[in-house]
Amino acid sequence: MQDVTLYQFALCPFCHKVKAALELKGIPYKTIEVNPMTKKELPELPSNERAKVPVLKVGEKFIADSTEILKFLETEDDSLTLEEPAQSKSMMVEEWVDDDLAQILPAVIYGKAKDAIRAAQVLAKTSNFGLVQNAVVRFGGSLIMNRVAQKILARRGGGDAGLLLEAEMDKFEDWLGEQAFVGGEKLSVGDAAVHGCLTCIEDFPAFSKIMERQKVSAWYERVSSQRKRLEA
Ligand SMILES: N[C@@H](CCC(=O)N[C@@H](CS)C(=O)NCC(=O)O)C(=O)O
């Protein structure tokens, strides 16, 4: 494949979903960290597209939206596509990730003040925008995201983000059942999407809690062992 660059935020679950797919396919890539305040690193997108990450650059082509990116990657090499009916299940899981799992994660990452501080520390490892911008991104960004998180929680009936996440993980555990992967014995887009989302919260206490689920942690290790991070 031509040169691949991922425009990302370090703590964006949709970006992690794309990283999981690239790494499961063994595609080398580099990342460009986008400043969430200015987004000035983002390439010019068609005017109807809202400036969001992830954006993937492949050669001279830009693809926005994690689902579109994964679809594009499957047209290049269909290693995460299954036979029916497993394919429909994999797609259902990917949709659930976009509509539910990834939506709850900001509340897990930024919902409580101490989590927002942890998020600022995680961002400190990756953001590199210069002294003043770094401070603004880490602390200002975390404060803004804390408000976003409160709104998400309110929309979902309030309560504790950790409990909402646990309820979603109950569904995933049921779908996984006794299988190696969500669609059966072979990896799929559904596995990439869920694995990416969970990688995004690896530095947060909610992740350790999820890993207490034996089937889920065995699945997580199985998928991790197939991810190859190759530098472009
Ligand atoms: N449907 C999009 C969602 C992407 C998305 O919401 N990205 C967030 C970061 S997690 C973003 O860029 N937000 C910036 C904004 O909305 O201005 C996808 O799957 O890629």
The ligand as an SDF file (V2000), in Angstrom:
LIG
                    3D

 20 19  0  0  0  0  0  0  0  0999 V2000
  -18.3560    9.1650   12.9570 N   0  0  0  0  0  0  0  0  0  0  0  0
  -16.9980    9.6440   13.1320 C   0  0  0  0  0  0  0  0  0  0  0  0
  -16.8780   10.2610   14.5090 C   0  0  0  0  0  0  0  0  0  0  0  0
  -15.5270   10.9380   14.7040 C   0  0  0  0  0  0  0  0  0  0  0  0
  -15.5260   11.8660   15.9180 C   0  0  0  0  0  0  0  0  0  0  0  0
  -16.5680   12.1250   16.5390 O   0  0  0  0  0  0  0  0  0  0  0  0
  -14.3390   12.3670   16.2340 N   0  0  0  0  0  0  0  0  0  0  0  0
  -14.2030   13.3010   17.3250 C   0  0  0  0  0  0  0  0  0  0  0  0
  -13.0260   12.8950   18.2260 C   0  0  0  0  0  0  0  0  0  0  0  0
  -13.3490   11.3920   19.1180 S   0  0  0  0  0  0  0  0  0  0  0  0
  -13.8540   14.6730   16.7680 C   0  0  0  0  0  0  0  0  0  0  0  0
  -13.0350   14.7900   15.8850 O   0  0  0  0  0  0  0  0  0  0  0  0
  -14.4550   15.6990   17.3250 N   0  0  0  0  0  0  0  0  0  0  0  0
  -14.1330   17.0500   16.9590 C   0  0  0  0  0  0  0  0  0  0  0  0
  -15.3570   17.8640   16.6840 C   0  0  0  0  0  0  0  0  0  0  0  0
  -16.4620   17.3050   16.6630 O   0  0  0  0  0  0  0  0  0  0  0  0
  -15.1880   19.0500   16.4760 O   0  0  0  0  0  0  0  0  0  0  0  0
  -16.0270    8.4890   12.9280 C   0  0  0  0  0  0  0  0  0  0  0  0
  -16.4410    7.3170   13.0500 O   0  0  0  0  0  0  0  0  0  0  0  0
  -14.8530    8.7290   12.5890 O   0  0  0  0  0  0  0  0  0  0  0  0
  1  2  1  0
  2  3  1  0
  2 18  1  0
  3  4  1  0
  4  5  1  0
  5  6  2  0
  5  7  1  0
  7  8  1  0
  8  9  1  0
  8 11  1  0
  9 10  1  0
 11 12  2  0
 11 13  1  0
 13 14  1  0
 14 15  1  0
 15 16  2  0
 15 17  1  0
 18 19  2  0
 18 20  1  0
M  END
$$$$
